[in-house]
Amino acid sequence: MEELDDLFTLTEKIERDASFLRESCRGKLLASLFFEPSTRTRLSFEAAMLRLGGSCLGFAEPSSSSAAKGESLADTIRVVSSYCDLIVMRNPKEGAALLAAQYSLVPVVNAGDGGHHHPTQTLTDLGTIRRLIGGFDGITVGFCGDLKFGRTVHSLAEALGRYRDVTLFFISPRELGVPSYIAAALKNNNVRYAETDRLEKVIGELDVLYMTRVQRERFLNEEEYLRLKDSYILTAEKMKQARKRMIVLHPLPRVNEIDVEIDSDPRAAYFKQAEHGMYVRMALIASILGCF
């Protein structure tokens, strides 16, 4: 917890004025290995490294790497880690980041492993909540949408469970409910949580509403995806029931789960959240590489 506090303090300092870290990572190389599509995570990591004075290499899709020829992840990591100082990797297989770390010569950052976890997005989410709300103790957070495959939800729910007096609401259709291992972790930490299939039932109690998209890429059945994809759409009408100081977060990309009319609502914080992600990742890279 102390490490998180230190990281967020550094992030806020960078956001105010990053000049004290300019060129601090000169001569350092970041390898971004993205076996799945990404906009914000990949570009924010690369932007963060460049703003720190370092350099980047890597690939944005597996078809442009030797994985397309059948090379194992272990062999890819053995080779790439000899070229760089830090690896940032996204992979569609759960546990891939752990495997990579076992074979890497340099630190590995998990930029998302399948439907499992997305820890650097959680750093972004926590940092945004701290900046906009002021802290975590005693807050009520609602997660809405695809909670079964939503790795950002899994990571953030577990992280919030470490703070005092936090209440979580999981809002989803039964088929997309939060996995049992997340529920078990919350129970073990005595975290208050409840599940519901109606956003309107709980939106008035929330300090943070965390919207997610229904992820087409996680479904094996197209019909099942089409049946569930529009389960929850946040509209201006629903926002009338929310608190004046509630904030709306979303890891992005959105499809249609947040109506564009919400973008002008002062409680819409998802684009600020995306920007904040770059500053968090600057702090993370600088901390890992000892660049300050």
C-alpha positions in Angstrom: 0.0 0.0 0.0 2.9 2.3 0.8 4.3 1.6 -2.7 1.0 2.5 -4.3 0.9 5.8 -2.3 4.4 6.6 -3.4 3.6 5.8 -7.0 0.5 8.0 -7.1 2.4 10.9 -5.4 5.1 10.6 -8.1 2.4 10.4 -10.8 0.7 13.6 -9.5 4.1 15.4 -9.4 4.8 14.3 -13.0 1.3 15.5 -14.1 2.0 19.0 -12.6 5.5 19.3 -14.2 7.4 16.4 -15.7 10.6 18.4 -16.5 12.5 16.9 -13.5 12.3 13.5 -15.2 13.1 14.7 -18.8 15.9 12.6 -20.3 16.1 10.5 -17.0 15.8 7.2 -19.0 18.1 8.2 -21.8 19.8 5.0 -23.1 17.1 2.7 -21.8 15.0 0.6 -24.1 11.4 -0.5 -23.6 10.1 -3.5 -25.6 6.3 -3.4 -26.2 5.1 -6.9 -27.2 1.4 -6.8 -28.0 -0.1 -10.1 -29.1 -3.5 -8.5 -28.9 -4.8 -5.1 -30.3 -4.3 -2.0 -28.1 -4.5 1.7 -28.5 -4.3 3.3 -25.0 -2.1 0.8 -23.2 0.5 0.4 -25.9 0.7 4.1 -26.9 0.6 5.4 -23.4 3.6 3.1 -22.4 5.5 4.2 -25.5 4.7 7.9 -25.0 5.7 7.5 -21.3 9.1 6.0 -22.3 9.7 8.6 -24.9 8.8 11.5 -22.6 11.4 10.0 -20.1 14.0 10.2 -22.8 14.1 6.5 -23.5 13.5 4.5 -26.7 11.0 1.9 -27.7 10.9 -1.2 -29.9 8.5 -4.1 -30.4 5.4 -5.1 -32.3 1.7 -4.3 -32.3 0.4 -7.7 -33.5 1.6 -11.3 -33.4 1.5 -11.6 -37.2 4.5 -9.3 -37.4 6.6 -11.4 -35.0 8.0 -14.9 -35.1 5.0 -16.1 -33.1 3.3 -16.3 -36.5 5.9 -19.0 -37.4 5.2 -21.0 -34.3 7.9 -19.6 -32.0 7.0 -20.2 -28.3 6.4 -17.3 -25.9 9.3 -18.5 -23.8 11.8 -18.3 -26.7 10.4 -14.9 -27.8 11.0 -13.6 -24.3 14.5 -15.1 -24.0 15.5 -13.3 -27.1 13.8 -9.9 -26.7 14.9 -9.5 -23.1 18.5 -9.6 -24.2 17.8 -6.5 -26.3 16.0 -4.2 -23.8 15.7 -3.0 -20.2 12.0 -3.6 -19.7 9.3 -5.6 -21.4 5.6 -4.6 -21.5 3.5 -7.4 -22.8 -0.2 -8.1 -23.7 -1.2 -11.6 -24.5 -4.6 -13.3 -25.0 -3.6 -16.3 -22.8 -4.2 -16.1 -19.0 -0.9 -16.5 -17.1 1.2 -15.5 -20.1 2.8 -12.6 -18.1 3.9 -15.0 -15.3 5.4 -17.3 -17.8 7.2 -14.5 -19.5 8.7 -13.3 -16.2 10.1 -16.7 -15.6 12.2 -16.6 -18.8 13.0 -12.9 -19.0 16.3 -11.3 -18.2 14.6 -8.0 -17.4 11.4 -6.9 -15.6 8.1 -7.8 -17.3 5.0 -5.6 -17.0 1.7 -7.3 -17.5 -0.3 -5.1 -20.0 -3.2 -7.6 -19.9 -3.3 -11.4 -20.0 -6.5 -12.7 -21.6 -9.6 -12.3 -19.3 -7.4 -12.5 -16.2 -5.8 -9.2 -15.0 -4.7 -5.8 -16.2 -2.7 -4.3 -13.3 -1.4 -1.2 -15.0 -4.9 -0.2 -15.9 -5.8 -0.6 -12.3 -2.9 1.8 -11.4 -4.5 4.2 -13.8 -8.0 3.7 -12.3 -6.8 4.0 -8.7 -4.8 7.1 -9.5 -7.8 8.7 -11.3 -10.1 8.0 -8.3 -7.6 9.4 -5.9 -7.2 12.6 -7.9 -10.9 13.2 -8.5 -12.4 11.9 -5.2 -9.5 12.3 -2.9 -9.1 8.8 -1.6 -10.5 5.3 -1.4 -11.6 4.6 2.2 -15.4 4.4 2.5 -16.2 4.7 -1.2 -18.9 2.8 -3.1 -18.0 1.6 -6.6 -20.3 0.0 -9.2 -18.9 -2.2 -11.9 -21.3 -2.5 -14.9 -21.2 -4.7 -18.0 -19.0 -7.6 -18.8 -17.6 -8.7 -15.4 -16.8 -12.2 -16.4 -14.1 -11.4 -19.0 -13.4 -7.9 -17.9 -9.8 -8.1 -16.7 -9.8 -4.4 -15.7 -12.7 -5.2 -13.4 -10.9 -8.2 -11.8 -7.8 -6.2 -11.1 -9.5 -3.1 -9.8 -12.0 -5.0 -7.6 -9.2 -6.9 -5.8 -7.2 -3.7 -5.4 -10.1 -1.7 -3.9 -10.7 -4.6 -1.5 -7.4 -3.7 0.3 -8.8 -0.3 1.4 -11.1 0.3 4.4 -14.8 0.3 4.4 -15.2 -0.1 0.6 -18.5 -1.3 -0.9 -18.7 -2.8 -4.4 -21.7 -3.5 -6.6 -21.4 -5.8 -9.5 -24.0 -5.0 -12.2 -24.3 -7.5 -15.0 -26.5 -10.2 -16.6 -26.1 -13.6 -15.0 -24.0 -14.9 -17.9 -21.4 -12.2 -17.4 -21.2 -12.1 -13.7 -17.9 -11.7 -11.8 -15.8 -14.9 -11.6 -15.9 -17.0 -8.5 -12.2 -16.5 -7.7 -12.7 -12.7 -7.5 -15.8 -13.2 -5.3 -13.8 -15.6 -3.1 -10.9 -13.1 -2.7 -13.3 -10.3 -1.7 -15.0 -12.6 0.9 -11.6 -13.6 2.3 -10.8 -9.9 2.8 -14.3 -9.2 4.3 -15.2 -6.7 1.5 -18.8 -5.8 1.2 -20.2 -6.5 -2.2 -23.5 -7.3 -3.9 -24.6 -8.5 -7.3 -27.6 -7.1 -9.3 -28.8 -7.1 -12.9 -30.2 -3.5 -12.7 -28.1 -0.4 -12.9 -31.0 1.8 -11.9 -31.3 0.0 -8.6 -27.9 1.1 -7.3 -26.7 4.1 -9.4 -27.8 6.6 -6.7 -25.5 5.0 -4.1 -22.3 5.2 -6.1 -19.3 7.4 -5.8 -17.7 5.7 -8.9 -19.5 4.0 -11.8 -17.1 1.8 -13.8 -18.6 1.0 -17.2 -17.2 -1.8 -19.4 -18.0 -3.1 -22.9 -19.1 -6.6 -23.7 -16.0 -8.0 -25.3 -16.8 -9.7 -28.6 -13.3 -11.2 -28.8 -13.9 -13.3 -25.6 -17.1 -15.0 -27.0 -17.0 -18.4 -28.8 -20.6 -17.9 -29.8 -21.6 -14.9 -31.9 -25.3 -15.3 -31.1 -24.5 -15.1 -27.4 -22.5 -11.9 -27.9 -25.2 -10.3 -29.9 -27.8 -11.2 -27.3 -25.8 -9.6 -24.5 -23.9 -6.7 -26.1 -26.5 -4.0 -25.4 -27.4 -5.2 -21.9 -26.4 -1.9 -20.3 -26.3 1.6 -21.9 -25.6 4.6 -19.8 -27.8 7.5 -20.8 -28.5 11.0 -19.6 -31.8 9.8 -18.2 -30.0 7.3 -16.0 -27.4 9.8 -14.9 -30.2 11.9 -13.4 -30.5 9.3 -10.6 -26.7 9.5 -9.9 -25.0 11.7 -7.3 -23.7 15.1 -8.3 -20.2 14.1 -7.5 -20.2 10.6 -8.9 -17.6 10.0 -11.5 -17.9 7.7 -14.6 -14.9 5.7 -15.5 -14.3 3.3 -18.5 -11.1 1.5 -19.5 -12.0 2.1 -23.2 -12.6 1.4 -26.0 -16.3 2.0 -25.7 -18.8 0.6 -28.2 -22.2 1.9 -27.3 -22.4 1.3 -23.5 -22.0 5.0 -22.8 -24.1 7.4 -24.9 -22.0 10.1 -26.4 -24.3 12.7 -24.8 -22.6 11.8 -21.5 -19.3 13.1 -22.7 -20.2 16.6 -21.9 -21.4 15.7 -18.3 -18.8 17.0 -15.8 -19.0 13.6 -14.1 -17.6 11.8 -17.2 -14.0 11.1 -16.4 -13.0 8.4 -18.9 -11.0 10.6 -21.2 -9.2 12.2 -18.3 -8.6 8.6 -17.0 -6.9 7.7 -20.3 -4.6 10.8 -20.1 -3.8 10.0 -16.5 -2.7 6.5 -17.7 0.3 8.0 -19.4 1.5 9.8 -16.3 1.0 6.7 -14.1 3.1 4.7 -16.6 5.8 7.3 -16.6 6.0 6.9 -12.8 5.9 3.1 -13.1 8.7 3.0 -15.7 10.9 5.5 -13.8 10.4 3.5 -10.6 11.2 0.1 -12.2 14.3 1.4 -14.0 15.5 3.6 -11.2 15.4 6.7 -13.4 14.8 9.3 -10.7 
